[in-house]
C-alpha cells in the first residue's frame, strides 16, 4: 500500500488496515485487491461460490433442464461491513444477460472508504460449449484511491472454466489478474480458486481452495440445505484464518417472476469479530 496513505491516516484507518492484514495472514506487505467482495450466499459458505455450478446443474426451481434452466437475465446487489468497521464497508453489483449459450455480465465491486478504497469494474463474457462445460473471460478496471492521493487504475484479465461430472458434481476453476497488473508501486494480487460442489435433491455440499499470491492457501467446507422452496440455511468453515460462517436465503431462485431473493450472512473471525453481508437478487 502507499506509504503516503498511512502517514495521513487517522487511528480508524490504522485499525482497518491492520484488520485486513490479520485477516489475510501477515506473510508480506498487503498488496491491493486481496479482498474481493462476496455476495451473501458465497460469504455464508466461507467463499464457496455456486454461481458457475448453477449454470450446469438441473435447477428444480424452474422444473426445467438444459438451456431452459438459465435465466434470460439476472441482477444482484450486495453490501456489508467487515468487523463492524465503517471504513471496511464494501459492496458489489452484477447484471447478466444471456443469449442462448452466451452470457454477458457487467460486474462492479469495492471495499473501503474515504481513507482507503479499492474499486473494480469488469465486463465478463461466458460461453456454454456443451451441457456439461462452460468457460468465461473478463476484463476489469482496478482502481485504488485514498484521502489526499489521486485514484490510480490498471486493467486485469480474469478467466475461468466449470465442468459437470456424473450429473451432480461440478468442478470450477477461476484465475484472477493473470496478467499480473500493478497500481503504481502496489502489486495486484493474483488469485486462483478451485471449487467443487455436489448437488443433491435438497442439499448442496461444497469445498473450495483459494491461493493468493505469496500467501498460504486457504481451504473451505460448506453446505446449503433447502428447508423449504423459499428458505435455505447455509454454513461453512474456513482456514487461514480459521473462520465460521452461516446465513439464510429467502425467496425462490430462478422463477420466471420478478420476486426478489434475499440472502443474509455472518462470518466470525476469532480475533477481529463479526462481518455481515446482505444481497438482493432478481432472476427472469
N, C-alpha and C positions, 0 to 999 in steps of 0.2 A: 504494500500500500504506500501511498505518497507520504513522505515524512512531513511535508508541509501541512497535511491534514491533521496529523497527530499533534503538532505544535499548537494549532489553532483550536483544538477541540476543547470542549468542556468536560467535566467529570463523567457526565452521562455517556458521551461518545466513547470515552475510555472503557467504560463498563461494557458497552455494546461490542466494541472491537475485541475485548478480552473474552467476552462470552462466545463470540463466533470462533475465536481461536481455540478455546477449550472444546467447543462442540466438534471441531474438525480434527482435534488432536494436534498438539504443537510440535510437529516434527520439522517444520520450517516456517519461514515468514509466510503469512497468509496471502495467497495470490487472489486475484479477482475471480469472481464467479465460481467459487467453490460451493456456494449455496444457490441451488435452483429452486424457486418457489414451487411447492407442490400443490395440487388440488387436494381437497379434504379427503377424498377417498384414498388416494395414494398415501397421504400423511397418516391416516388411520391404520394402514397396512405397512407402516415403517418404510415407506418408499417404494413398495412393490406396485408399480403402475400396471393396470389391466387394460389400458386403452388399446394397445395393439392386439391383445388377445381377443377383445370383444369383436373385432373385425373378422375373426377367423372361426369363432365358435357359434353353435346354434343358440340364438337368443330366444329363450322361451317367452319373453315379454311380448314379442311380435307374433309368436306362433308360426314363424317362417324361417327358412334357412337360405343359404346361398346369398345372392345379391339382394334379395328382399330383406335380409336381416340388417342391412346397413341403412341408417337414416339418410335422407336426402340432404339434410343439413343439421348441424348441431351447434350449440353455443354454450360456453361455460365461463362463469365469472367466479374467481376465488380471492380470498383475502384472509388475513390473520395477523398474529403477533408472536414473535419469538420471545419466550421467557418473560412475558408481560412487559416488555420494554417498548415504548412508543417509537424510539429511534431504530428498532429492529422489526418494524412492521413491514409487511410485504403483500403482494397480490399478483394475480395473473388473469389473463383473459384469452379466450380461444374461440374462434368461429371456423367451422369447417363446412365445405360444400362438396358433395360427392356427385360425380358424373360417371355413372356406370362403375367401372372398375378403378377409376381415377378419382382421387380426392385432393383438394387444395385447402390448406388451412392457414389462417393468419393468427400468429401467437405473440403475446406480449407478457412480460413478467418483470418484476423488480423487487428489490428489498432495500431497506434503509430509509433515511430521512434527509433533512436539510444538511446535517453534519457530514454524512457519507451515504452514497446511494449507488446502486448498480441497476441498470436497466437493459432489457433486450427486446428486440422487435424482429420477428422472423417470418419468413414465408416458407411453408412446407408443402411438398408435393409427394403424394404416395400413390403407389400402383399395386393393385392386387393381380398378380400374374396367374394365379390359379385359385381354386377353392382353399388351398392349404398354404399358400405362400404370398407374402406381401413385403414390399420394400419401400423406403421413403428417403428423401434427401431434403435438407433445409439450409437456407442461408439466413444468418442472423446478424443484425447490427447490435454490437455490445458496447454499452456506454457506462463510464464511471464518472461521478461528479462528487464534489464536496464544497462546503462553505468556503468561499474565497478562492476556489480553484475552478477554472472553466471545465465544462464537461469534455471528455475525450472519448472517441469512438473508434471501434475497429469492426472487422467482419469475421464471423466464424462459420465454419462448414460442419454440419451435423449429418449423420446418416444412420439408418437402422434397418433391420430385417426381422420378420417374425415368421415362424413355421409351425404349423399344426401337425401333431403326430397322434395317430390312433383315435382321431376324432375329438378327444377331450383334453389333450395336453398341448400347450403352446409354449414354445421357446422363443424369446425375443431378445435381441442384442441391439444395443444403441451406443454410438460413439459421438461424443460432443467435442467440438473445436478440433477437428482433425488437422487443420492447417496450422495449429499452434500459434494463434494470434497473440499480440501484446497490446496493452493500452498504455502508451508511453513507456515507462520503465517497469510497469507491472505486468507480469505474465498472466495470461488467462489459463486457468487450469484445464487440462484435457481430462476428459472423463469417459469411462466405459462402464456400461451397465448390462448385466445379464439377469433376466427374469424368466423363471419357469413357473407355469401355473397349471393346475389340474382342475377341470371344470366338471363337477358332478351336478346332480339334479338341483339341489338347493345349497350346496357348499362349494366354495372355491378355495383351494389351498395354493399358496404361492411362496416361492423362495427367490431371493434376489441377492446379487453381489454388486457392489459399486467400487470401482477403482478410480480414485482421484490422484492425479499425477503427483508422485513423491510422498504420498500418504499411505498409511496402512489400509488395505481393503476392508470394507465393512460388509457384514452379512445381515440378512433379514429373513425372518419367517413370519408368515401372516395367514389369516383365514378370514373369509367373509361368509356369513351364514344368513340365508334368506329366511327370516322367521314368518313373513307374510309377503304377499305380492308387492306391497308398498312399504316394506320395512325390513332393513338389513342391519346386522350387527357385525362389526369388524374389529380385529385386534391383531397386534403384531409386536415382535421384539426385534431389536437390532443390536449390533456390536459397533465398537469404535465410533462413538462411545456406547456403553450399554444404555438402551432406552426401552421404554414400553409405550405403546400407543394403542388407542382404541377410538371407535367412532360409530356413527349411525348414518344410515341412508334412508331417506323418507321420500317416497314417490315411486311411481312405476317407470322404469327406464325403457327407452326405445318405443314408447307408444306413439301412434300417429296423431297425437293431440299436443297442444301447447301447454300442458300442465307441467309445472316445474318439478325438478328433483332437487332436494336439499340434502347436502352432505355436511356432517359436522365431525370434527376430530380433535383429539387432545394427545399430546406427546409429553412424556415425563423424562427429564434428564436428571440423573442422580445428584448433580451439584447445582445446576442452573434453574431447575424448576420446570414449570409447565408452559408449553407453547400451545396455542389454539388456532384452529383453521376452520373455515367455512366456505362452501361452494354452492352455487345455484346453477343448474344447467337445464337446457331445453333440447328436445330431440324431435325432429319432424321427418 
